[in-house]
Amino acid sequence: MPGTGLRRAAAHDGFDVASLLSDALSDTSGQWLCSSPVEHGYLLGADFNAALEYALAYGHVDVSDDLRAVAVWQPHPTDESAGEFPLLTRSRPDEPYHQLVALAVHPSRREDGLATALLRLHHNYLDTERLPGYVEATSKRVCEMYALHGYQYRPPVRVPNGPWLYPMVRAPMFRPQE
């Protein structure tokens, strides 16, 4: 099937990736922040752009060749990065880790295994570097998918005046040296 290869995103992919994130996640991300759909779209786009710019510069942004799937990973040196929601601090790893801040697949490609392929790609990197992975899932259904990839549940956290978040951590898998 064409477009099934994976690669690291380049800076020139930023607009297409931000559009995919906004389109694919608009029905699940941040609706509790505002009541207006227009305002929600604006805030969501700004939030995705900021996370994407940071990850392109300092983290990992992996995409499918056809730009219909993306995984955005941000490195964190310690758990001090939870300042926006201190309740999440105790759920995050104490040692350096990578956080999956977004995993999105265009609806036309959702049954093609791209999310699994993107997770495996970065998990291989994390395993090699012996780093844990961390994600804040937004639903119990999404937690089940991450659990299939080795993520362990942490206690759920209620965002003040917002939704429940389900923190999950994946320990690095041991891989014998070749």
HELIX and SHEET records of a PDB file:
HELIX    1   1 ALA A   11  ASP A   13  5                                   3    
HELIX    2   2 GLY A   14  LEU A   25  1                                  12    
HELIX    3   3 GLN A   31  LEU A   33  5                                   3    
HELIX    4   4 PRO A   37  TYR A   58  1                                  22    
HELIX    5   5 ASP A   79  GLU A   84  5                                   6    
HELIX    6   6 PRO A   86  SER A   91  5                                   6    
HELIX    7   7 PRO A  107  ARG A  109  5                                   3    
HELIX    8   8 LEU A  114  GLU A  129  1                                  16    
HELIX    9   9 LYS A  140  ALA A  147  1                                   8    
SHEET    1   A 7 LEU A   6  ARG A   8  0                                        
SHEET    2   A 7 HIS A  60  SER A  64 -1                                        
SHEET    3   A 7 ALA A  69  HIS A  76 -1                                        
SHEET    4   A 7 TYR A  97  VAL A 105 -1                                        
SHEET    5   A 7 GLY A 133  ALA A 137  1                                        
SHEET    6   A 7 TRP A 164  ARG A 170 -1                                        
SHEET    7   A 7 GLN A 152  TYR A 153 -1                                        
SHEET    1   B 7 LEU A   6  ARG A   8  0                                        
SHEET    2   B 7 HIS A  60  SER A  64 -1                                        
SHEET    3   B 7 ALA A  69  HIS A  76 -1                                        
SHEET    4   B 7 TYR A  97  VAL A 105 -1                                        
SHEET    5   B 7 GLY A 133  ALA A 137  1                                        
SHEET    6   B 7 TRP A 164  ARG A 170 -1                                        
SHEET    7   B 7 VAL A 157  ARG A 158 -1                                        
END                                                                             
